[in-house]
Amino acid sequence: MNPICKSIFFSVCVLALTACAVGPRTLKSGASATSLSPKVNNVAIESMIDRRGKDAQISDITGKAMQGADIMGWLSESLARRGLVVGARAKESQVCKLDLELRKAEIGGVATSKTASVVIGARNTETQDYKILRGQDATVNWMGGNGETNAALGRALDKALEKIETAC
């Protein structure tokens, strides 16, 4: 078999395996907590709102809606696990306070790769300054599994949060 045919055959096999992965994907907040980014101690989150549009949902790479925790529950727990004070306790905090808007959280894929994107709007509650925080993770899509999907979203969130202090 010539090298071009081998490449095409391999690509088709990988795509077939990805498409045939069994079971629905589940959005799990604990799965995104394997953060490599440093904990943020001088920022508190007073409020969060979902601004992704009507009927927005997170879909896995095959386009099927992910089940499990709602996206704002995922975001809230993920922020808390990264050391951010979230909710009512934030009002009592003596650090920079932000209101967050989830603008985008999605998984996409092309051929054998997958991309996770998270976009968050952050408004400083004192100065009313507004910043857009973007995070993206692009990796090889080995099997399109649940763990891969959640880890990719977690890494994209980490990259967005690397810039959170710029909103203060």
Residue pairs with C-beta under 8 A, 6 or more apart in sequence:
1 9
11 111
11 112
14 112
14 141
15 111
15 112
17 143
17 144
18 61
18 62
18 109
18 112
18 141
18 143
18 144
19 62
19 144
21 62
21 143
21 144
21 145
23 146
24 60
24 64
24 65
24 66
24 67
25 60
25 64
25 66
25 67
25 146
25 149
26 66
26 67
26 68
26 69
26 146
26 150
27 58
27 66
27 67
27 68
27 69
27 71
27 74
27 150
27 153
28 68
28 69
28 74
28 146
28 150
29 69
29 73
29 74
29 76
29 77
29 78
29 81
30 77
30 81
31 146
31 147
31 150
31 151
31 154
32 74
32 78
32 81
32 150
32 151
32 153
32 154
32 157
33 77
33 78
33 81
33 82
33 154
34 151
34 154
35 81
35 82
35 154
35 157
35 158
36 155
36 158
37 82
37 158
37 159
37 161
37 162
39 82
39 83
40 82
40 83
40 84
40 161
40 164
40 165
41 83
41 95
42 95
42 96
42 165
42 168
43 84
43 95
43 96
43 97
43 98
43 164
43 165
43 167
43 168
44 84
44 85
44 86
44 89
44 90
44 93
44 95
44 96
44 97
44 98
45 79
45 84
45 85
45 86
45 87
45 90
45 97
45 98
45 99
45 100
46 87
46 90
46 91
46 97
46 98
46 99
46 125
47 99
47 100
48 72
48 75
48 76
48 86
48 99
48 100
48 101
48 102
49 99
49 100
49 101
49 102
50 56
50 71
50 72
50 101
50 102
51 101
51 102
51 103
51 121
52 71
52 102
52 103
52 104
52 105
56 71
57 65
57 66
57 71
58 65
58 66
58 71
58 105
58 106
58 107
58 153
59 65
59 66
59 106
59 107
60 66
60 107
60 144
60 149
61 107
61 108
61 109
61 114
61 141
61 144
61 149
62 144
66 149
69 77
71 102
71 105
72 102
74 153
75 100
75 102
75 105
75 157
76 86
76 87
78 154
78 157
79 86
79 161
80 86
82 158
82 161
84 164
85 93
85 95
90 97
91 97
96 124
96 126
96 165
96 167
96 168
97 124
97 125
97 126
98 122
98 123
98 124
98 125
98 164
98 167
98 168
99 122
99 123
99 125
100 120
100 121
100 122
100 123
101 120
101 121
101 122
101 123
102 118
102 119
102 120
103 119
103 120
103 121
103 132
104 117
104 118
104 119
105 117
105 118
105 119
105 153
105 156
106 116
106 117
107 114
107 115
107 116
107 149
107 152
107 153
108 114
108 115
108 117
109 115
109 141
109 144
112 140
112 141
113 138
113 139
113 140
113 141
114 138
114 139
114 140
114 141
114 144
114 148
114 149
114 152
115 136
115 137
115 138
115 152
116 136
116 137
116 138
116 149
116 152
116 153
116 155
116 156
117 134
117 135
117 136
117 156
118 134
118 135
118 136
118 153
118 156
118 157
118 159
118 160
119 132
119 133
119 134
119 135
119 160
120 132
120 133
120 134
120 160
121 130
121 131
121 132
121 133
122 130
122 131
122 132
122 133
122 164
122 167
123 129
123 130
123 167
124 130
124 167
124 168
129 167
130 167
131 163
131 166
131 167
133 160
133 161
133 163
133 164
133 166
133 167
134 159
134 160
134 163
135 155
135 156
135 157
135 158
135 159
135 160
135 161
135 162
136 156
136 159
137 152
137 153
137 155
137 156
137 159
139 148
139 152
141 148
142 148
